[in-house]
Amino acid sequence: MMNGQDDDSELLSVSEFSQEDELSSSHGDRDSSFEHEENNKKKKKKSKEHEIGSKETKSVFRAKLMVYLVLIVSCVTASTLAYFFTRDQEEDDYRNDFKVYADEVKRVAKDVIQTKIDVGESLSIQITSYANDNGFLFPFVTLPDFERVSANLRHMANTDFISFISLVPREKKAEFENYTLYNNEWVQEGLEVQGLGDVDPGPIPSFIVDLVQMFGVARPDPNALENLYFAPTWQTGPAPFNASTLLSDVFVNPQLLPSIERILSEGTVQITPIFKIVIPNTAAGVELERPFEVPHSAMTNGIYDTLEGNGDLVGFVYTSVPWNDFFNGILSEGTGDIEVVVSENCGEAGDSKMTFVLDGEESYLKAFEDAHDPKFDSRRESTVLTNEEFEAGEDGRCRYELEIYPTNKLKNTYDSNEPLIYSIVVAMIFVFTTMVFLVYDWAVQRRQWMIIRAARKTQAIVSSLFPKNVQDRILKDVDDEVQREANKPLVTRGNRTKDQLQNFLKGKDGVAAAEEEAQMPTPGARSSKPIADLFPEATIIFADIVGFTAWSSTREPTQVFQLLETIYHVFDEIANRRRVFKVETVGDCYVAVAGLPEPRKDHAIVMARFARDCLIQFTSTVKAMVVELGPDTEELGVRIGLHSGPVTAGVLRGERARFQLFGDTVNTTARMESTGSPNKIHVSQETADLLTAAGKSQWLRTRRETVVAKGKGELQTYWLESTGEANTVTTSGESDTEDSKEENQNGIKPAAVVAPAPAVPSADKYNRLVAWNCDILAKLLTQIVARRESRRTVPDPVGEIRKLEEQYCSNRYVLSEVQEIVRLPKFEAESQRVDPWSVQLSEDVLSQLKDYVQTLAAMYRDNPFHNFEHASHV
């Protein structure tokens, strides 16, 4: 029955709206001819503008095309020049750096040779000084602490071997052999200095091994040096592991004889040809070649019996020149490879070459020949290391030369992608310049698009605050204000700019600034009329949350706003569905109106349905939020008041412009709400008359007592009810006491009073309290589990837990469990590694927790301040 009436009223409204549309159409036909003429003028104007714009577009396009062609040609030319210029620069860097590396190798190599010469000379002077200071005659001289002295010299010269060789006349052979038998303790001392004191070198030979005669290498000349002297190796650094290698005659090596003879004749330091170190085996009489065939040369410095210039040669210092280590440390780390060819020319002794690779600080032998890459011959750098004043091989002298070449690896370090990169960068610069023209075109269009988007955003904001017709009037006022500003004299632009800056700093947008300026008092009349209208027929609703003040005083701000946002969102959805205009919310009061900005005949019916829906949704919403916001949330109610009448509505312009309602209808609606009851819809006489006229009298119940409203006197009001209305929840101090008294006295429910619905069953309330407590305790349990997992703590065994339970159960009184001080645990970062939200409690735990809470709840009695509900709140 009721639904049928609703459908009839809606059909009636549609019919009425159709009639209004027909009237509007008849008025529109009168102006159709005028509008047609205006449209023709606009089309002609647009056509002419399009023709002019097309010509301009073609001219601009030609200019752009010329610029693009010039940029393309410039791009190709500049990129090519950049490529070749950068490549030539890399080649110059390669040549210059290699020249620097080669000069460094030449300088350091000469310094190394000179250092080895100086080391041999230093040892020679020490031996002569020691013999002269102690009155020893050669060859019966042994330099004390030879191991330490030679170690320092070896370190300085970067050599691996240095020795003191005596020249022993053949007639003193037996006497020298006897001398060595009683003066060989330096061997053991040397091993101890090396940290090899536990090594037994064995005895030294008891005689000088005459290798010259053994191998038949003596020259037939009786005055030849090897026929007059023995040259036994006496002291060596480092000391030998096997003393049997001592007293070997070095004259067996024919390469040393020319050097020693030249020392006798010239008194200069000599260098031998390149050889591989050979260690003779006196027992087997064979020669053992050193592993890896490491090339060596030898520096020979003469030892004289006096430090004066006319002394006799009594021996010489033999300093090894290991070529493998010769070039180490010459170049710095990270330097590219270069190749050094060492050429040795010793005349009759023959020529030999070696190729070394210098890779940064390290060096290694590449081949026993000239193995450099021939394509780098043009980059050759050379220098002479020894005997620079003599020709190669002159008089048997060894002349060492260095030839330095770059390698592919060094060349590749300078062959980078930079030429290509620079050419691409230059090209990209021109491409970027070309794109600027395109971007400029796009930027202009984008700017217009942003203006349109900003206008749409402004329109959206205005739409959310004001009705449609009010929006149009506001925007029209803004356009008029902009036009007036544009027509102002130029001399006032300075102040205008300052005003715009001030508006920007205050955070005002263009619309707000225009509205504010429109409200500023000016001499004479205002720049625009106020935006306000009178709506003779409208229905207003005030909906206030009952008990909100007390409830919010015990809640956090986030919980308060969570409740309000949820409820108002539900109300807004209903308003959109019912086509009710939301005016504002003031605190916990919701204000809406039907019948404006679009007038409608059924505004009272629409508002009644809206009020009913809000009441139903409010009750279900607060019940659903009990678990999140607390058990007393369901006790909140809503008090709704409706009144119909004329309303003045408009925009109250100022710093915070708002759409507002004014008039006696608004005040009366507020009285309806304030004098109503929780979870009831209080309706005025005017709204009730409109509902009755629409055939909805069955929705109304007359309120028995009259309402005394300030400024109105006594008013007859009604309660609105319909099928599906929410049950009434009574709160202390806010129930309709008069209706209740009348019902109790007569024993029947009066026709004009709505009896309160039965209270919420206690079982439902009890279950919600249990669920709320379980949720809180479950969160605490997840924190405990997370802390245990973070600290890897193992729970106590069941036996320990039982023992603790027995200890607690032995206390008869609750007060015995009271602690004066509760010590909190110290904060530990490791205890926070596991997120409590990631912990999932099992169903068994949750079931036990629920049983635990229900057991505690059953132990409470229904005392006013000591019951389960009160304990839950605390």
TAGI-V631890 format. One record per pair of residues at least 24 apart in sequence whose ideal C-beta (glycine too) atoms are under 7 Angstrom apart, sorted by the first residue. I is the first residue (numbers start at 0). J is the second residue. Records with the same first field share a line. If there is no record, write none. Layout:
I = J / J
This chain:
1 = 697 / 721 / 722
4 = 694 / 695
8 = 601 / 604 / 693
12 = 599 / 600 / 601
15 = 600
63 = 436
66 = 436
67 = 433
70 = 429 / 432 / 433
73 = 429
74 = 426 / 429 / 430
77 = 425 / 429
78 = 422 / 425 / 426
81 = 421 / 422 / 425
82 = 418 / 419 / 421 / 422
85 = 417 / 418 / 421
86 = 418
89 = 413 / 414 / 415 / 417
92 = 413
93 = 410 / 413
97 = 378 / 405 / 409
100 = 330 / 334 / 337
101 = 380 / 403
103 = 329 / 330
104 = 329 / 339 / 403
105 = 382 / 401
107 = 329
108 = 384 / 401
109 = 384
111 = 157 / 325
112 = 384 / 385
114 = 155 / 156
115 = 156 / 158 / 298 / 318 / 320
116 = 268 / 298
118 = 152 / 155 / 156 / 318
119 = 268 / 298 / 300 / 316 / 318
120 = 300
121 = 152
122 = 152 / 161 / 316
123 = 300 / 301 / 302 / 316
124 = 306
126 = 163 / 302
127 = 302 / 303 / 305 / 306
128 = 306
131 = 305
137 = 165 / 304 / 313 / 314
138 = 165 / 166 / 167 / 175 / 313 / 314
139 = 175 / 178
141 = 182 / 185 / 234
142 = 234
145 = 185 / 189 / 234 / 236
146 = 188 / 189 / 192 / 193 / 236 / 237 / 238
147 = 192
149 = 236
150 = 236
153 = 236
156 = 318
157 = 324
158 = 318 / 319 / 320 / 321
159 = 319 / 321
160 = 319
161 = 236 / 316 / 317 / 318 / 319
162 = 232 / 234 / 235 / 317
163 = 233 / 234 / 314 / 316
164 = 230 / 231 / 232 / 233 / 249 / 314 / 315 / 317
165 = 231 / 233 / 314
166 = 228 / 230 / 312 / 313 / 314
167 = 207 / 228 / 229 / 231
168 = 227 / 228
169 = 227 / 228 / 229
172 = 207 / 229
176 = 205 / 206 / 207
179 = 203 / 246
180 = 205
183 = 242
185 = 234
186 = 238 / 239 / 242
189 = 237 / 238
190 = 238
193 = 237 / 238
198 = 240
200 = 239 / 240 / 241 / 242
201 = 241 / 242 / 243
202 = 242
203 = 242 / 245 / 246
204 = 243 / 245 / 246
207 = 231 / 246 / 248
208 = 246 / 247 / 248 / 281
209 = 248
210 = 247 / 248 / 251
211 = 248 / 250 / 251
214 = 251
216 = 251 / 253
224 = 256 / 259 / 260
225 = 250 / 256
243 = 281
244 = 278
247 = 279
254 = 348
255 = 299
257 = 395
258 = 299
259 = 299 / 315
262 = 299 / 301 / 312 / 315
263 = 312
266 = 301
268 = 298 / 299 / 300
269 = 299
270 = 296 / 298 / 385 / 397 / 399
271 = 296 / 297 / 397
272 = 343 / 345 / 348 / 397
273 = 343 / 351
293 = 321 / 323
294 = 322 / 353 / 364
295 = 319 / 320 / 321 / 322
296 = 320
322 = 353
323 = 364
326 = 355 / 357 / 362
327 = 360 / 361 / 362
328 = 360
329 = 357
330 = 357 / 359 / 360
331 = 359 / 360
332 = 359 / 360
333 = 359
334 = 359
335 = 408 / 409 / 412
336 = 406 / 408 / 409
337 = 403 / 404 / 405 / 406 / 409
338 = 365 / 371 / 404 / 406
339 = 401 / 403
340 = 369 / 371 / 402
341 = 399 / 401
342 = 400 / 402
343 = 397 / 399
344 = 391 / 392 / 398
345 = 392 / 395 / 397
346 = 392 / 393 / 395
347 = 395
348 = 395
371 = 404
372 = 404 / 406 / 407
375 = 404 / 405
378 = 404 / 405
379 = 404
457 = 510
464 = 658
465 = 650 / 658
466 = 580 / 596 / 658
467 = 596
468 = 596
469 = 530 / 596 / 650 / 658
472 = 530
473 = 530 / 650
476 = 517 / 527
477 = 510 / 513
479 = 527
480 = 513 / 516 / 517 / 526
514 = 652 / 656
515 = 654
517 = 652
518 = 652 / 653
529 = 649
530 = 649 / 650
531 = 647 / 649
532 = 648 / 649
533 = 645 / 647
534 = 594 / 595 / 598 / 645 / 646 / 648
535 = 645
536 = 594 / 598 / 602
537 = 592 / 593 / 594 / 595 / 602 / 643 / 646
538 = 592 / 593 / 594 / 602 / 603 / 606 / 641 / 643 / 686
539 = 592 / 642 / 646 / 660 / 664 / 665 / 668
540 = 591 / 606 / 609 / 610 / 639 / 641
541 = 588 / 590 / 640 / 668 / 669 / 671 / 672
542 = 588 / 589 / 613 / 637 / 639
543 = 587 / 588 / 638 / 672
544 = 587 / 635 / 637
545 = 635 / 636 / 637 / 638 / 677 / 730 / 733
546 = 634 / 635 / 636 / 730
547 = 587 / 635
550 = 631 / 635
554 = 628
558 = 628
562 = 624 / 628
563 = 587
565 = 620 / 624
566 = 617 / 620
569 = 616 / 620
570 = 613
573 = 609 / 612 / 613 / 616
574 = 609
577 = 605 / 608 / 609
578 = 605
579 = 605 / 606 / 609
582 = 658 / 660
592 = 646 / 660
595 = 646 / 648
601 = 693
603 = 643 / 686 / 689 / 690 / 693
604 = 690 / 693 / 695
606 = 641
607 = 641 / 690 / 698 / 719
610 = 639 / 641 / 680 / 719
611 = 680 / 721 / 724
613 = 639
614 = 639 / 678 / 680 / 724 / 725
615 = 723 / 725
618 = 678 / 725
625 = 767 / 771
626 = 770 / 771 / 774
630 = 767 / 768 / 771 / 868 / 871
631 = 872
634 = 728 / 730
636 = 677 / 678 / 728 / 730
637 = 678
638 = 672 / 675 / 676 / 677
639 = 672 / 675 / 680 / 681
640 = 668 / 671 / 672 / 675 / 681
641 = 668 / 671 / 680 / 682 / 683 / 686
642 = 667 / 668 / 671 / 683 / 685 / 686
643 = 685 / 686 / 689
644 = 685
667 = 711
670 = 708 / 709 / 711
671 = 716
674 = 706 / 708
676 = 734 / 735
677 = 728 / 730 / 733
678 = 725 / 727 / 728
679 = 718 / 727 / 753
680 = 718 / 719
681 = 716 / 718
682 = 716 / 717 / 719
683 = 714 / 716
684 = 714 / 715 / 716
687 = 717
700 = 751 / 752 / 753
701 = 751
702 = 751 / 752
703 = 737 / 738 / 741 / 749 / 751 / 752
704 = 737
718 = 753
720 = 753
726 = 756
727 = 755 / 756
728 = 759
729 = 755
768 = 867 / 868 / 871
769 = 849 / 852 / 853 / 856
771 = 871
772 = 852 / 871
773 = 848 / 849 / 852
776 = 848
777 = 840 / 845 / 848
780 = 840
781 = 835 / 838 / 840
782 = 835
784 = 838
785 = 833 / 834 / 835 / 838
786 = 830
788 = 833
789 = 829 / 830 / 831 / 832 / 833
790 = 829 / 830
